[in-house]
Amino acid sequence: MAVNVLLTDDEEGFVDAVARRLGKRGYAIQRAHSGRAALETLDNGAEVDVVVLDVRMGGIDGLETLHLIKTAHPDVEVVMLSAYGTPLCVLESRRWGARKFLNKPVDLDELVEAIDEAAEACTARRARTAQKVEG
């Protein structure tokens, strides 16, 4: 089963390039070019396991988007990306529930590893939730 990834970044060229490369590795990719678009995708019921989320975007920034995602969709895992990753930003992203924080430019193998780790955590959380519902 393919991992469902929502790539969220206001740099469309970056999203398209990473989407192509991850798609070749078997990931099911959806794209969003703003925090609001990512939230709408999730709120509309799209199947998403992992959101890869840029920190600096117009409108709702990545940290606020992260907080809103984890509040409304706590089973979805988030991997943060930034070219401007200050220690405070990394700390805040962890506090709000990000699984991982990676710096741009990101190495594709490092991103794949972070996505796979996040997907495993998502699957485990969903299994625990299903067990609670059944039992």
VONU-384142 format. One line per field, with one value per residue (C-alpha): residue number from 1; x, y, z. Coordinates in Angstrom, 1 decimal. Layout:
<recs>
num <- (NUM; ...)
xx <- (X; ...)
yy <- (Y; ...)
zz <- (Z; ...)
</recs>
This chain:
<recs>
num <- (1; 2; 3; 4; 5; 6; 7; 8; 9; 10; 11; 12; 13; 14; 15; 16; 17; 18; 19; 20; 21; 22; 23; 24; 25; 26; 27; 28; 29; 30; 31; 32; 33; 34; 35; 36; 37; 38; 39; 40; 41; 42; 43; 44; 45; 46; 47; 48; 49; 50; 51; 52; 53; 54; 55; 56; 57; 58; 59; 60; 61; 62; 63; 64; 65; 66; 67; 68; 69; 70; 71; 72; 73; 74; 75; 76; 77; 78; 79; 80; 81; 82; 83; 84; 85; 86; 87; 88; 89; 90; 91; 92; 93; 94; 95; 96; 97; 98; 99; 100; 101; 102; 103; 104; 105; 106; 107; 108; 109; 110; 111; 112; 113; 114; 115; 116; 117; 118; 119; 120; 121; 122; 123; 124; 125; 126; 127; 128; 129; 130; 131; 132; 133; 134; 135)
xx <- (0.0; 1.4; 2.0; -0.3; 1.8; 0.5; 3.4; 2.7; 4.9; 4.2; 7.1; 5.3; 8.5; 9.8; 6.5; 6.4; 10.1; 9.7; 6.4; 7.9; 10.8; 8.7; 6.1; 8.8; 9.5; 5.9; 4.4; 0.9; 1.3; -1.1; -0.1; -1.0; 0.5; -0.6; -1.4; -5.1; -5.1; -3.5; -6.2; -8.9; -7.5; -7.5; -10.9; -12.5; -11.5; -8.5; -6.6; -3.3; -0.8; 2.0; 2.1; 5.4; 5.0; 7.1; 7.5; 7.5; 4.5; 2.2; -1.1; -1.1; 2.5; 3.7; 3.7; 0.1; -0.8; 0.9; -1.1; -4.4; -3.6; -2.7; -5.8; -8.3; -6.4; -4.2; -3.5; -1.8; 1.9; 3.8; 7.4; 8.4; 10.8; 12.5; 15.4; 15.2; 15.1; 16.0; 16.4; 13.2; 11.3; 12.5; 11.4; 8.0; 7.4; 8.2; 6.0; 3.0; 3.5; 5.8; 7.5; 10.6; 12.2; 14.4; 16.4; 16.2; 17.7; 16.6; 18.4; 15.8; 16.9; 16.7; 13.1; 12.2; 13.4; 11.5; 8.3; 8.6; 9.2; 6.1; 4.0; 4.8; 3.8; 0.6; -0.3; 0.4; -1.7; -4.6; -4.4; -4.5; -7.5; -9.3; -8.6; -10.2; -13.3; -13.7; -13.0)
yy <- (0.0; 3.4; 6.1; 9.1; 12.3; 15.8; 18.2; 21.7; 24.6; 27.9; 27.2; 25.4; 24.3; 22.7; 20.9; 19.6; 18.4; 16.6; 15.2; 13.7; 12.2; 10.7; 9.5; 7.5; 5.8; 4.7; 7.4; 8.7; 12.4; 15.3; 18.9; 22.1; 25.5; 27.1; 26.2; 26.9; 24.6; 21.8; 22.2; 22.2; 19.0; 17.3; 18.7; 17.4; 13.9; 13.2; 10.2; 11.5; 9.8; 12.4; 16.1; 17.6; 21.2; 24.3; 26.7; 30.0; 30.5; 33.4; 33.5; 30.9; 30.0; 26.4; 26.5; 27.7; 25.2; 22.4; 23.4; 23.4; 20.0; 18.3; 19.8; 18.6; 15.6; 14.2; 10.9; 12.6; 13.0; 16.1; 16.6; 20.2; 21.7; 25.1; 27.0; 29.2; 26.6; 28.5; 26.5; 28.2; 27.2; 23.6; 23.7; 25.1; 22.6; 19.7; 21.2; 21.3; 17.7; 17.6; 14.2; 15.6; 19.0; 19.0; 21.9; 22.9; 22.1; 18.6; 15.4; 13.2; 10.1; 12.0; 13.1; 9.6; 8.3; 10.9; 10.2; 6.4; 6.9; 9.3; 6.9; 4.0; 6.2; 7.1; 3.5; 2.5; 5.3; 4.5; 0.8; 1.7; 4.0; 1.2; -1.3; 1.2; 1.6; -2.2; -3.0)
zz <- (0.0; -1.0; 1.6; 1.0; 1.2; 1.0; -0.1; 1.1; 0.0; -1.8; -4.1; -6.9; -8.7; -5.5; -4.9; -8.5; -8.5; -5.1; -6.1; -9.3; -7.4; -4.6; -7.1; -8.8; -5.5; -5.2; -2.9; -3.6; -3.8; -3.4; -3.6; -1.7; -2.3; 1.0; 4.5; 3.8; 0.8; 2.9; 5.6; 3.0; 1.5; 4.9; 5.9; 2.6; 3.6; 1.5; 2.6; 3.9; 6.1; 6.1; 5.4; 4.3; 5.3; 4.6; 7.5; 5.6; 3.4; 2.6; 4.5; 7.3; 8.0; 8.5; 12.3; 12.5; 9.8; 11.8; 14.9; 13.0; 11.4; 14.7; 16.3; 13.6; 12.3; 15.1; 13.4; 10.4; 10.8; 9.8; 8.6; 8.6; 6.0; 6.1; 4.7; 7.8; 10.5; 13.7; 16.9; 18.2; 15.1; 15.5; 19.1; 18.3; 15.5; 17.9; 20.6; 18.2; 17.1; 14.1; 13.7; 12.1; 11.1; 8.0; 6.5; 2.8; 0.6; 1.6; 0.6; -1.0; 0.9; 4.2; 3.3; 2.3; 5.6; 7.5; 5.5; 6.1; 9.8; 10.0; 8.0; 10.4; 13.3; 11.6; 10.8; 14.4; 15.8; 13.5; 14.5; 18.2; 17.6; 15.7; 18.6; 21.1; 18.9; 18.5; 22.1)
</recs>
